[in-house]
């Protein structure tokens, strides 16, 4: 045997396969399972394909009461943005502001309780976006403001405050990636 030949050979795993591959075609099978779960079980899971949150599979659960900031929720696509997002793909968005919080739209940017959430865009995919806020507003009882600091997030800056009763589920990450 030549020097270094043993290092070039793959080390067998627990079942005699090369380390790192627990079963043949494992990644493809896992991906197929995730897609199948997302398609068949949309009442219990949701596949996120929007860049405003990590991509992946989210388990759906009832909306918690009270609804805290940071909770990821599922929202049917508001009418004001259906021209840029399919009404058949509900939005997954984080709750950025709750009752009593201050939301401001100034100089083309979004601010929540003094924290910058990025620009308010004028268009997406070559189509105009509605400008729903002007100045500052306080979130009222029974409402939330959904926003992500990711530039280009299709969130409340384009459809305003959301009634908590319009939210359909809480989305809890199961398997995500960036």
Residue pairs with C-beta under 8 A, 6 or more apart in sequence:
10 18
10 19
11 18
11 19
12 18
12 19
13 19
13 20
13 21
13 22
15 22
17 23
17 24
23 29
34 47
34 57
34 175
35 47
37 45
37 57
38 45
38 46
38 47
38 57
43 60
44 59
44 60
45 57
45 58
45 59
45 60
45 174
46 57
46 58
46 60
46 74
46 90
46 92
46 169
46 171
47 56
47 57
47 58
48 54
48 55
48 56
48 57
48 58
48 92
48 171
48 176
49 55
49 89
50 91
50 92
50 153
50 154
51 150
51 152
51 153
52 92
52 93
52 148
52 150
52 152
52 153
52 154
52 155
53 72
53 92
53 93
53 94
53 148
53 150
53 176
54 173
54 176
54 177
54 178
55 176
55 177
55 178
56 173
56 174
56 175
56 176
56 177
57 173
57 174
57 175
57 176
58 72
58 92
58 171
58 172
58 173
58 174
58 176
59 171
59 172
59 173
59 174
60 74
60 168
60 169
60 170
60 171
60 172
61 169
61 170
61 171
61 172
62 169
62 170
63 73
63 164
63 167
63 169
63 170
64 71
64 170
66 98
67 73
67 95
67 98
67 144
67 164
67 167
68 95
68 98
69 95
69 96
69 97
69 98
69 101
70 94
70 95
71 94
71 95
71 170
72 92
72 93
72 94
72 95
72 170
72 171
72 172
72 173
73 92
73 93
73 94
73 95
73 144
73 146
73 167
73 168
73 169
73 170
73 171
74 90
74 91
74 92
74 167
74 168
74 169
74 170
74 171
75 90
75 91
75 92
75 93
75 146
75 162
75 166
75 167
75 168
76 87
76 90
76 91
76 166
76 168
77 85
77 86
77 87
77 89
77 90
77 91
78 159
78 162
80 130
80 132
80 158
80 159
81 129
81 130
81 154
81 158
81 159
83 127
84 124
84 125
84 127
84 129
84 154
85 91
85 154
90 168
91 146
91 154
91 155
92 171
93 146
93 147
93 148
93 153
93 155
93 156
94 146
94 147
94 148
95 144
95 145
95 146
96 112
96 117
96 144
96 145
96 146
96 147
96 148
96 155
96 156
97 103
97 112
97 113
97 139
97 144
97 145
97 147
98 139
98 144
99 139
99 140
99 141
99 142
99 143
100 138
100 139
101 112
101 113
101 138
101 139
101 145
102 112
102 113
102 114
102 136
102 137
102 138
102 139
103 110
103 111
103 112
103 133
103 136
103 137
103 138
103 139
103 145
103 156
103 161
104 110
104 111
104 112
104 133
104 135
104 136
104 137
105 111
105 120
105 131
105 133
105 134
105 135
105 136
105 157
106 135
106 136
108 119
108 120
109 116
109 117
109 118
109 119
109 120
110 116
110 117
110 118
110 119
110 120
110 133
110 147
110 157
111 117
112 145
112 147
116 149
117 147
117 148
117 149
117 157
118 149
118 150
118 151
118 153
119 151
120 131
120 133
120 157
120 158
121 129
121 151
121 152
122 128
122 129
122 131
123 129
124 152
124 154
129 158
130 158
130 159
131 158
132 156
132 157
132 158
132 159
132 160
133 157
133 160
137 161
139 145
139 161
140 161
142 163
142 164
142 165
143 161
143 162
143 163
143 164
144 161
144 162
144 164
144 167
145 156
145 161
145 162
146 155
146 156
146 162
147 153
147 155
147 156
147 157
148 155
156 162
